[in-house]
Amino acid sequence: MESFLPGAKIGQVHGTLQQDTKGRNIFPVYHPAVALYNRNQLVGMQEDFLSIPKIINKLKKELHTNE
């Protein structure tokens, strides 16, 4: 993650839309294997993945607004 979001911590930015230093949109999520080692992360991971369609729709609207 350091390559895309220098200094960011996954625990702080997961599930939120971010922009890297080149202006690209990044949506950090935990690797699914995290749930195997820490079941407490499962609900948060599910919420992050379920929010992906909303993020995509938001980005599409922004793209069409800027045309």
N, C-alpha and C positions, 0 to 999 in steps of 0.2 A: 504494500500500500504506500510505502514511502516514496515510490517512484511517481505516483499519481498525486498524492496529497501529503507533501512533506510536513512532518510534525504532527499530523493528525493521528488520533488514536481510534481504532475501530470501535471501541466501547463508547466513544463519544459521538461518532458520526454515522454509525450504522443506521440504515433506514431513513437517511436524509439525503436530499439531492445536494450535491457539492459540485464545484467547478475546479478543475485542475489549473495549473499555472498557464496552460495554453487555451483556457476557456472552454474546454470540453466538459460535458456533463458526466458526472460520476455518481453512481448510486451504490455506496458500499454496503455490503451485507456480510454477515458471518459465513464462513464455509459451513456447509451442512454437517460435516463431521463433528462440529462443536457440540451438537445435540447428543452425540454418542457419549461424549465425555462429561457434559454438563447439562443434564435434563432441564435445569432451570432456564436455560437459554432458548428452549424449544418454542415457547409462546412468543417471545420477542422475534425470533427468526421467522415464524409463521406470519406475524404481523408485517414484518419487513417485506417478505415475498408477496403477500397479498396487496401491498400498497403499490407494487410495480405498475399495474395497469393505470392507476390514477396518475402516477408520475409520467407515464408515456402520454396519456391524454393531455396533461398539462403542457408538456413539451411540444406536442403537436399544435395546440392552440397558440402557444407563443410563436411557433414557427410560422403559422398562417397569419398571425397578427403583424409580424415583421416583414411580410411579403409586399 
